[in-house]
Amino acid sequence: MKRLLALMLALAMVMALAACGKDGGETPDNTEPDTTASTEAKLEEKAIVEDLEGVGPVKLSNSYVELTIPEGYGYEITDANDKEGESQFWVDIEIKNADGTKIGEFEVSNTGSYDNVDEYVQSDIDYYKNSSSVTLGEPVSEKYGIFDGRYLIKHNSNWDDYRFYGFYLIPDEAAEYRNVRAELDINGYSYQDKEFPKADFANLLSSIVIK
């Protein structure tokens, strides 16, 4: 009888402890983490077509090339060639401040016939060498993504313009046009009262992808 009573008491204690453990334990967290807040917004993408305009950031592309307009800068595509079967391509874009003020022109094209970036820059140097109102500063070598680049200042009588050159040699030996030129000419008078955003436009050139 005593053994039976002891056994019943022991069983009651085990059941009580089990109940306490169940009630006092931490409630499992079955909620899934919210990842939407940490997901970056996807960069807007638009096809390169003439007369397209807007404000960056935006990725512009066609079957030949893609590039990204930096945040806060306006753009307007003034000329573009993307005809199926054509071996030549070009894109001309006006770069603007966010308020619509034109601050420069940008061109990327494979219609040039230069062998390297220095020949490309020298063509401008030769063009202005007899000018009485324009002189070109010494070119500075820089790298813009896939482009071998140069940067210089064009000194005018009243202000300075900032010029970027990019040159990319297409590796395809059989290609009819084996190089791609990228040129950005920023009107310095637009920045007389503030620092010229050189890094933004170096980023623009660095964003170019040749397809």
N, C-alpha and C positions, 0 to 999 in steps of 0.2 A: 504493500500500500504506500509506504514511504517512497519507494523507488518510483512508483507511478506518479505520485504527486510531484516529485523532483523533476521527472521527465516533462510533465505538463508545464511546470514553472519555467524550465529552460526553453521549451518550445515557444511559450508566450513571450519571453524576453527576445528571442531571435526575431519573431514576427514584429515586435515593437521597434527593434533597431532597424529592421528593413524598411518599415513605414517611415521612420524618421529620416532615413537616408534618401528616400524617394521624395519626401516633401521638402527637405532642406537643400537638395541639390540645385545647381544653377540650371535655369531653363535654357535649353539649347536654342541657339540663334539660327532660325531657318530662313531669315531674310537674305536675299541676294544683294550683293553690293551694287550701288548705283554708279555705273561707269559713264553715264551720259554727261555728267558735269565735267569730267576730265578729258573728254573726247574733243580734239581740236576741230574747229569748223573747217570743212573742206574748201580749198581754194577754188573760187569761181573760175570756170573755164569757158572761153568763147572762141568761135571760129574767126579766123582772119578774113574779113571782107571789107571792101572799100566803104568808106563813110561811117564805119562803126566807131563809136566814141563812148567814153565813160570815164570812171575813176578807179584806180587800182586800190587794193591788189587784185590782179586778174591775170590768168594765164591765157595767152593768145596763141593759137596754133592753126596750121594748115598741114597739107601733106608733106611739106618740105621742112618747116621750121616751127619751133615753139619758143616763147619767151614770156617773162613775167614783168608786168608793170608794177613798180613798187607802190606800197600803200601811200595814199595822199597825193598821188600824181594823176593828172588827167591825161587822156590820150585821144587821138583821132587818126584812124588809118586813112591816109590820103591816096595811096596807090598800092596795089597788090596784084601779083600774078600767081595763080594756082590752077592753071589749066592742065587737065589730064594729058599726059604724054609729052608735056613741055619739059625740056631739060634746063631751061633758065627759070629762075625765080627771083623775086624781089619783094620787099615790103617797105613802104615808107610810112612813117608815123610822126605826127606832131606830138611833142611832149608838152604838157601844160601843168600849171599849178592847179590845185583843187578848185580854185575859183574860176578856172577857164582861161587864164592868161597864158598865152603861148610862151614857152621858155626855150624851145629848141626843136631840132629835127633829128630823127633817127632813121637809119637805113640799113638793111641787111640784104645782101645780094650775092649771087654767084656769077654775075655777069662780068666780073673784072678779069684782067689778063696779067696780073702781077705774079711774080714768083715768090715774094716774101713781103712781110709787113713794111720793111724799110723802103722798098720800091713804092709801096702804097703811100707812105707818108711823104716820100720825096716828090711825088707828083704834086702834092699841095705846096711844098716848099718852092718848087719850080714855078708854080702858078703865081705865087705872091712875091717872088724875088724882085720883081721890078715895080712893085707897088709902093707908092709914096705915103700911103695911109695905113698899111697893114704890114706887120712883121710877125714872124712865128718864133716862139720860144724853142728852146732845145727839147727834143723829144725825150721822154722818160719811158723806159721799158717797164711794162707791167704785164701780168697774166690775168686774163678774164675768162675763167672756165676753160673751154677748149681753145680759146683764141690767144694767139701771140699778140700782145697789144702794145700800143704806144699812147702816151698822153702828153699833150702840150697846150700851151696858152697862145691864142691868137690875139696879139695886141692891136687894137684899133685906135683911132685918134681919140675917141671919147670913152671907150670901155674895153674890157677884155672878154673874149669868148673862150670857152673851154672845149677842147676837141679830144675825143677818144677814137682810136682806131683799133680794130680787131681783125686778125687774119687767121684763117683756118684752111689748111691744105687737106682737101678731100683725099683719102687714101686710095680710092679706086683709080688705078692707072688708066682704065678705059673710059673714064668719065670725060665728057666733052668739055665741061667746065670744072676744073680741078681745085678751085679755091673759092672761099666764101669771105666776103668783106663785110665788116660791120662798122658803121661810122655814126658817131653821136656828136652833134654840134650844139652846145648849150649857149644861149645868148647871155653873156655876162651882165648886160645892163639890168637884167631881171633880178640880179642879186647884189646890187650896189650897196644895199643897206643891211645885208645879212650874209652869213657865211655860205659859200657855195657847197652844196651837198654832194661832194665828189663820190662819197661811198655809195650813195643811192644809185648813181648811174653806173658805177663800176659793177654793182650788183645786177643791174639790168643787163649789161653785156655778159656777165657771168652766167645769167640764167638761160642763155640761148642754147638750144639743142638743135643740131642739124640731123634730120631724119634720113 
